Amino acid sequence: MSPGTSSIDRFELAQAYRETAQTGVLASYWKRRWQRSQEMEVWLEPEALPALSEQQARALYRASGSSRISEFSTNSLAEISDTIDFLLFDTVTLEARFNECVAEDGAYRLAGAGKEFISYLLCLRQPGLLAVWNTAAERALRRLGRYPRSLGKGHLGLRYMDLLDVAHRLRPEFGLADFREVDEFCYFVSRKAFSPDRNEPDDSSRTS
């Protein structure tokens, strides 16, 4: 699918996503990622962060799709709480906060926690405003012909802003309710087979 994809192509892809979601094929993904959203949002409230438990921290990490749990477990709960507090509630710009939490030399970087975990927390806190940045999102943007050239280099905070710009355009284009649904849509697109000779989705992976 290229930047010049016609409206009927977009409609067909949106319809394929809706039909697949209705079959329940994506239910396990949503359950793993977002089913506990309301509960987890409470854990992220400023007054609740100092009491964040190890079990809650691990649940957030696993829901984000991050895979280095042993490394993440070396962070103290105080360090995890401080990073989340800075990321979600500090008054510096979003790009600066993101960079400090993700860059190798970032002051709030946690062991085992990359852009997947940090962007998941942002989306969890503000699903109507902030998107997830993970491998599925990158692959989906490439397949849709929307991958920003700047996404692969430079300041990580500014790269996240570039991803947000693209993600904000996907929402109305494909009728997605919020950025949790954008995340699910990107997962769907990243796994869906596309015909090599046509820039349209191939139904062969509908149930994969």
Buried (B, 14 or more C-beta within 10 A) or exposed (E): BEEEBEEEBBEBBBEBBEEBBEEEBBEEBBEEBBEBBEEBBEBBEEEEBEEBEEEBBBBBBBBBBBEBEEEBEEBEBEBBBBBBBBBBEEEEEBBBBBBBBBBEEBEBBBEBBBBBBBBBBBBBBBBEEBBBBBEBBBBBBBBBEBBEEEBEEEBBBBBBBBBBEBBBEBBEBBBBEBBBBBBBBBBBBBBBEBEEEEBBBEEEBBEE
